[in-house]
Amino acid sequence: MKRALLPLLAVWLVAAASGSVAQLRPIPAEAQVGTMRHLETMVVELDGQPRQLAPGAQIRDTDNRLVLPVSLQEREPVRYLLDGAGLVYRVWVLSAEEKAALPPPPSPYPR
């Protein structure tokens, strides 16, 4: 009986491990792309313009951990969402793989 369960257990462990490795972050499709850095307490620079962070704003690093706004000292490529008042309330710092998966920016010259 134990010998029959051992291969089943091995298959289950491999399936469970591979699912967790291949998991991607759930970034909403409507999240905009930009660059961001921290300016002061609840103010960040978003695409060169100062923007207010919403109360309870969440910033996630490349490992999907919540980080403080002050951790964005350099301009970082991000995807972000604004709330109804236009305040920044969700931010995801992009990993190299996520940056590579972005569509190319539109050309300023029409074809």
N, C-alpha and C positions, 0 to 999 in steps of 0.2 A: 504494500500500500504506500509506504514512504517513497519507494522508488518511482511510483507512478505520479506522485505529487511534485517531485523534485523538478522535472522538466517544465511542468505547468507554473511552478513558482518562478523559475528562471525566466520564462517568457513574460510573465506578469511584471517582474522587476525591470526587464529591459524596456517594456512598453511604458511603464511609469516614468523611468528615467529619461527616455527620449522625448516624451511629451513635455517635460519641464524644461528641457534644454531648448527646444524649438519654439517656445512660447514668445510671442511678440507683445509689446506694450499696446494697450488699447487706447490709441490716440484718435479722438474723433475726426472724421473726415472733414468737418467744417472748421477745424483748427487752422489758423493762418500761419504762414511761415514768416520768420523775421530773425533779427538779431537783437540780443538783449544784454544789458549790463546794469548793475546796481548803481544808483546815484546817491540816495540817502534813505532814511528810515523806510518809508512806504512808497518810494518813487524809484522807478527804473527807467532806463533809456531803451525805448523800443523803436528800432529802425531810425535812430538818430533823434527821436523826439521824446521828451520826458512824459511819462505816463504814470498815473496813480495806480497802486495796487488796491484791489478790493479788500474789504475786511475778510479775513479767513482765506486769502489767496493761497493756492498751493503751487509750489515750484518743485518739479521732480527732476533729478539728475539723470545721467545716462543709465544708471542702474535702477531707475524708478524709485529711488529713495526721496523722501521729502527733505528739502534743504531750505535754509534761510536765504532770503534775498541777498544778504551780504556775501554769500558764496559766489555770486556772479560778478567777480571783479573785472574780468575781461569780457569783451563782446563774445557771446556764445550764440551759435545757431539754435533757434528754438521753434517750436510750434506753440501757439497760444490761443486762448479763448477770452473774449471780453464779455462782461455781464451786460445787462440791459441799460446800465448807466454809462457804459463805455469804459469801465474800469477793468484792469487785467485781473482775472481770477483763476485761471488755470494755465500753467506753463510746463512744457516738457523740453528739457535740454536734449538736443538730438545727438545720438551716437553716430559714429562714422558710417555704419550700415544704413541708418535712417536717413542721413544726409545723401548718401549715394542713391537711395530709392526715390528721392524727390524728383518730380518732373523738372526739366530744364526751364529756366525763366523765359517768358515770352521775349521774342526779339523786338527791339525798338524799331526795326526796319521792316515794313510790310513786304511780302513777296510779290 
